[in-house]
Amino acid sequence: MSFSWWTFALQAANFLILVWLLQRFLFKPVKAIVAQRKQEISRALNEASAQRQSAEQLKQEVEAARSAIAAERQRVLDDARALLSAERKETIAEARREADKVRAQALKNLEEERASAADKLFDKTLLLATSIAERLLREVAVISIEQPFLGRVIDYLDKMPAEERAKLLPRNGASSVSVTTAHALGPREQDEWHEELEKRLGAGVTIKFDVDPSLIAGAVVTLPHAILKFNWRESLALAMKELHSNEHPR
């Protein structure tokens, strides 16, 4: 078998032409397509990475928002619990204050009722005591018991300063004096009263005698400018007043 240079040259030329054709119409387009695909894949990867980062960031933001919402919800719940607790405490405190006020008012009313009952009982006791005393005094009061009260009237007038005694009667001297006793005075007793009163009040005085059984015993001397009361009725009323004032001091 012989070697042919022309055949070798033709084959080499065909090969080179084939390589140029492949390079021109196959490798370049494929390479361009591959490069484009690589760019698209790289871009897709970049976009996917960016989306993944965005999704991760969004996830973090969602988690943060969820945590903030949970924290805010917990804070609101805590505030609500604190408010309810405070309101409950205030309600309980107000209820206790109202209960204390009601109890204090009830105790005050009870004390006032007790005091009123005690006052009524004391007044009834006092009235009963004075009634008994008045009845006993009436039983022992006789006509002759009026005369000792003359001494009390005379003693009172004697102890009164002269200028004060002068004010009891008008300055013109014409005056009338009324002597009221529990029992009617006899002529001798009237004369004695008249004589003693004239010595203290003056000879020009006119003395009238009257009777008032409610005095129990004693006399009431009515002057133009004064009334002198020396009788058991007034003494009982004064004793009752003093007992009542001592029982309820102001």
C-alpha positions, 0 to 999 in steps of 0.5 A: 500500500502506497502513501499519497500526499494528495490524499493526505492533503485533501483529507487534512483540508477536509478536516480543517474545513470540518473543524472550522465549520464545527467551530463556526456553526456548532461550538460558538453557538453552543458555547454562547448558549452554554454561557447564556444558560450559565448566566441565566442559572447564575441569575436564577441562583442569585435571585433565588438567594436574594429571595431566600434572604428576603424570605428569611428577613421576612420570616425574622420580621414576622417572628419579631412582629409575632414576638412583639404582638405576644409581648404586647398581648402579655403586657395588655393582659398584665395591665388588665390583671393589675387594673382588675386587681386594683379595682377589686382591692378598691371595691373591697376597700370601699365595701369595708368603708361602707360596712364600717360606716354602716356599723358606726352609724348603727352603733351610733343609733344604738347608743342614741337609742340607749341614751334616749331610753336612759333619758326617758327612764331617768325622766320617768324615775325623776317624775315618779320620785318628785310625784312621790315626794310631792304626795308625801309633802302634801300629806304632811302639809298643814295650815301651820306649816306656812308660817315658817316660810315667813322667816325665809322671806324676811331673812331674804329681804333682810340680807338684800342691800337697801338699794336693791330692796328699794327697787322692788317697789315703785318710787311713789310708795303706792304699791300692792304686794300679793302673798299667795300661800298653799293654805289660807292664813288665819287673821293672826298669821295675816297680821304677822305677815303684814307687820313683818313685810311693812317693816322691810317694804314700808308702811304704805304698802298694801298687802293682799292674801291669796291661796294656791294649793298647788304650792303644796306648802310655802308662799309666793310674794309678788311685788311690783318689780319682783316675785319671791318664791319660797314654797315646796313646789318651786323647791321640787322643780329646782331639785328636779332641774338640778338632778337632770342637769347633773345626770346630763352635764353640758 
